[in-house]
Structures are given as C-alpha cells and as structure tokens.
Amino acid sequence: MIAIGLASSQIHALTAAILIGGGLSLAVVAVLQGKRNRQRSLAALLDDTLGQAPVPVEVASEAPPRNETSALTMRLGDAFGRFDSRGILEQKLERADIPLRAGEYLVLVVGGTIMFAVAATIICGSPIVGVLLAVLVAVVAWKLPERRAKKRSKVLQAQLPDALSLMAASVEGGQTFQRAIDMYRHDARPPLSTELDRVMAEVVLGTELVVALENMADRCDVSDLTWAVEAVRIQQSTGGRLGPILHTLANFMRMRQEVRREVQTLSAEGRMSGYVLFAIPLFLAAAIEVTDPMYLKPMMHGAGLIVLIGTAGLMVLGYAIVRKMVNIKI
C-alpha cells in the first residue's frame, strides 16, 4: 500500500509539472502565433504599393488583446522582461531572428525548466539529477539564441559576395542601387531575403536607404556587411561609380571566407577536445548518481561540497581557456 501511495504521489507530481510547464509554454506560443500572423499581414500591406489589399482592424489596431490567456501571458512576459534590464537577451533574440520578447522567452524557459527538472527528479528518484538538468536547460536556453545568431550570421555572410556581385551588375546595367536591392530580395534566400525585406519596408516608411542598411548591419552583427554599408555611404556622399566598388567588396569577402574556412578546419580538433573534456565529468556524475545514489552523498555537505564547487569552477575555467585558444577571428 505504501508503495502504491508513493507511486500515485509521483504520478500526481509529474502530471502537475507537465501541466505547469506545458501550460506556460502553450500560452506563450499562442500569443506568439497571433503576433506572427499580424506581422505577416503588415508585411503584405507594405508590399501592396497600389493600396488594393484590405486592412483588417485587428492588424492596424494597437489595442491590447482581449483574450484572457493572451493578456495573462503578456503580463507574465512583461514581469519576466524586467530581468533583462540591459536588453542583452532582447538583442540576442533579435539577431537570432526568434520572434519573442525577452519576457516571453524567459516564461518559456522557466516553464520548460520546471517541467523537465521535476520529471527527472521523479523518474530518477534523485533531486541532484533534477537540479543538474535544470541547470543544463537554463544554460542551453541562454546559449541557444547566441548560437542561432552566429549560425544565421555565417549563412548571411556566405550570401553577401554573390548578392553584391549581382547588385553591382544591376547597377552597371543602369538600375539604381535601391532598385537593385528590391529586385534581388525577391530571388534571394533567407536570412538575407528577410533582412532585405525589412530594409525595403523601412524605406517605404520613410527611412533613408543608407540608414536602413546600417540598421540591418547592426542587427546582423556582420563585419563584412558593415564595411559594405560604409562604402555605400561614402560613395553616395562623394560620388563615383558604385558598381566597381561592389565588385571589389565581393572579391574581398570571398578571400576572407576562404581564410575563415581554413582556420576553422585547423582548429576543429581543439574545439572538439574542449567539448569532450567538459562533458565527461558531467556524464560520469549523472551515471554514478543513477546507478548508485549513495556514492556521491559525501560530496553534498562539508568539505565535499567545497571540493565539488571548486571542481566545477576549474571545469568552467578550463573550458573558457580552450575556447579562447581555438576561437580565432578573421
């Protein structure tokens, strides 16, 4: 009977964790879907230069949503968004092209962390595993936008040389630079097409082309793009032929990409070594805790806890040193 009661309580706790975490996540996803639909409608209106498309009231209105779930999610998002007072997470999300505010993203992370931590504690029967999994989820959630932003920047960086070459050909053929961008964005692939769509939307709303391109360079955080925008600004200020400048920039970017690929190949072994050395102790600790929960009990208090904290600090320091050694920027 006691075993049945314990199993029943574990099932109830697991169900509560799934409901809490899943409920928060679904609420944020529902609000996100509504915002994405509104953004698509606004983008369609901006592309309609003849003004023939119907304008839904809910798209043009800035009133808050009346749905109780959406309103509650917005309040939670605003409350959690105060933790990002410096806007660091907001900037990462924008560069990663994740259509979430900082508060909404934190609500998703907190809900998922609670759900996975409680589930791991119940399944493994050890709170240490739950804490380790919660820390792992938090670290992954913090690093995910940064890694996605870097991956997106690399893809955009690879697209720039061909884009500049085609734009240079259009300019040399008699088109204006703005018209060349407008023509190319319809045939380009994401993420460059998405960024160029946003540039042209800003131009339609009254922003100067160079200023819109500078905003794009700030969002993407790509040095090659920053140089290209600066070259366009200087050309428009001093005059001259823009086509040869764009061709020169495209060739220079291709050379830099070749050097980057060579450096990445030579430093791949060092990066993999850092990942393996950092992951081995974590996997060993989790395996020992699952197979023999009493083995690590002495490490949870007194001198053992101090040694454990010191070991974790040395692991982080060693990983940071290895990453610094192999992270060569070109």
N, C-alpha and C positions, 0 to 999 in steps of 0.2 A: 504493500500500500504506500509505503514511504517513497519507494522508487517511482511508482506511478504518479504520486503527487509532485515529486521533483521534475519528472518528465513533463507533466502538464504545465508546471510553472515556467519551465524553459520554453515550451512552445508558446505560451502566452507572451513571454518577454520577447521572443523572436518575432512574433506577429506584431507586437507593439513597435518594435524597432523598425520593421519593414514599413508599417503604416506611417510612422512619423517621418522617416527619411523619404519614403516614396511620395508621401503627400506633399511635402515641401517641394520636392523636385518637380512633381507634376504641376503644381501651382505655378511655379516659375516658368516651366515650359509652355503652359497655356498662355501666360502673358506674353512670352517671347513670340509665340506663333502669331498672336494678334498684332504685335509690333512689326513683325516681318511682312505680314500681309499689307499693313498700312504703308510700309516703306516701298513695297512693290507698286502699290497704287500711286504713290507720289512719284516714283521713277517713271511710270507710264505717263503721268501728266506732264513731267518735264520733257519727255521725248516727243510729246504731241505739240509740235510747233504751230499747227493750224488751229488749235483750240477746239477740236471737234469731239474730244473724249468727254464723257460725263464725269462730273466731280461728285463723288459720294460725300455726304455730310460728315460721316464719321472719319473720313480721311482728312478733310480740311479742318475739322474742329480740333481744338487743343484742350477740350474739357477732359477731366479725368474719367476713367471708365466707371460705369455704374455697377458692373458685376461685382458682387461681394468678394469672390475669390480673387479677382484681379486687384481690387482695392486693397485687400489684406496683403497680397503679395507685394504690391508697390510699397506699402508701409514697412513691411519687413525688409525690402530692398533698400529703402531709404535709411532705415535704422542700421543695417549692416554696412551700408555705404559710408557711414561716418568713420568707420575704422580705416578707410582709405583716404585720410585727410590730405595726404600729399599727392594723390592722384597717380601713384605708381602702378597700381593694379589696373586702373582705368586705361592708362596709356598702353599697358601690355595687351589688354583685351582689344583695343582699337588696332594695334599693329598686327595682332593675330587674326583680325577680321572675325572675332567672336561677337555676335550681336547681343551682348549682355552688358549691363552696367555692373559696376564693381559690387554693389549691394546684392544684386540678383545672383551674381556668380558665387558670392560668399554664402548665400542661402542654399544654393545647390550643393556647395562643398560641405557645409555643416550637416545638411540632411543626409548626404551620402556617407559622411564620416560616422555619424551616429548609427546609421543602419549597418554598415559593414563592421564597425567595432563591436556592437552588441551581438551581431550574428556570429562573429569569430569567437567572442567570449563564450557564447552558449555552445557552439559546436565543439570547440577545443577544450572547454572546461577550464580555461586559464585566463585571468584578466590581463596577464602580461601580453599574451598574443593579441588581445583586443587593443591594448594601448599601442603596441608596435604597429598594428595595422592602421590605427587611427593616425599615427604619426606619418606612416607611409602614404596614406591617402592625402593628408594635408600637404606633404612635400610634393607629391605628384601634381596636385591641383595648383600649387604655386608655380611649379616649373612648366606645366603644360602650355599656358599662353606664351611663355618665353620661347619654348622650343618650337611651337607652331609659328610664332612670328619670325624666328630665324629661318625656318624651312620656307615660309612664304617669301621672305626677303631673298633667299637664294634662288627660288624659281623666278621671281621678278627680275633679279639681277641677270639671270641667264637669258631672259626675254629682251632685255634692253638693247643689245647690239643690233639684232635683226630689226627691232622696231625703229631704231634711229636710222638705220640704213634705208628702210622703206619710206620713212618720213622725209629723209633727205632727197630721195628720188622724186617724191611728190612735189617737194619744194622746188627742185630743179626743173620739174615739168611745168611750173607756173602756178601751182597752188600756194595758198598762204599756209603758214605753219599751223594755225588753228584749224583750217580745213583739212590739213594732212592728218592731224590728230583725230579729228572727227571721222575721217574715212577709215583710219586704221583701227579704231576701237571696235568697230563692228565685226572685224575679222580676227581680232586678237583673242587670246585665251586668258582665262583667269590665272593669276591675280591682276595682270596688267590691264586687262579689259575692264575689270571692276574699278580700278583706280582711275583709269581714263574716263569712264562713265561719270565718276564723281567729279573729276576736273571739269568736264563739259557741263555738268549740272551747275557747278559753282559759277561758270562763265555765263550760263543762261540767266542766273540770278543776279548778275551784275558785277561779279568779281573779275579783275583783270586776269588774263591768261597766265602771266608770269607768276602772279600771286597764287593762283590756283595750283600751278605746278610746284611752287615752293611748299604749299600745304601738303601736297602729295609726297614730296621728298621728306618732310618732317614726319608724316605718318609712317612711311615705309622704312625709314632709317637706313637708306642705301646710299653709300658714299658716291658711287658712280652716278646715281640719279641726281644727287645734289650738285655734282660738278656739271652735269648736262644742263640743269636748270640755270646755274650761274652763267654758263656760256651763252645760253639763250638770252638771259637778261643783259649781258654785256653787248651782245650783237644788236639787240633792239635799242640799246642806249647809244651806241657808237655807229651803227650801220655796218654794211658789208654783206657778203654772201653767206647765208645760213647753211646751204647745202654742204659745202666742203667742211664746215665746222662739224656738222653732224656726222659726216663720214669719218672724220678724224677721231671723234669721240668713240664711234662704234668700233673702229680698229683698235684703239687703245683699250677699250673694255674687253675685247676678245683676248688680247695679250695678257691682261690681268687675270682673266678667268683661267687661262692655261697655267699660269703660275700658281693660282689657288688650288687647282686640281692636283698639281704635282706635290704641293705641300701637304694636302690632305692625305695623299697616298703614303707619303713618307712618315707621317705622324699617326697613322691608323693603329699601329701596334701599341704605341704608348697610350692612346685613348682606351683601347680595349683592356690593357693591363690595369688601368685605373678603375674601370668598371668592375673587373673581376675581383681585384683586391678589396674593394669596398663592399662588394656583395657577399663574399664568402663568410665573414663573421656573422652577418645578419641571417643568412640561411642556416648556418650552424646553430645559432642561438634558437631560432624558431624550431628546427628539427629536434634539438635536445629538449626544449620545453614541451613539445608534443609527445615525444616518446617517454620522457622521464621528468614529470613536472617538479619533483623534489630535488633534482640535481642542481638547479640554479637558485634554490631558496637562500643559501648563504650570501648570495650576491645582492639580495634585495634589502639589506639593512647593514648598518655599521660600516666597517672598513670595506666590505664587499661592494656596497653601493658607491663609495667614493672611487674605488678601482673601476667600477663599471662606467661611471660618468667620465673619468679620466680617459678610459679606453675609447669611448665614443668621441670625445674631443680630439684625440690623436687620429682617429679614423677620418674625421672630417678635415683635419689639418692636412693629413697625407693626401687625401683626395684632391683638396684645393691646390696643393703643390704640384701634383701630377697634371692636373688640368691646366695650371699656369704654364707648365713646361711645354705642353703639346699644343696649346692654343696660340697659334701663330697667325696673326692678322696681316693680310696683304692689302 
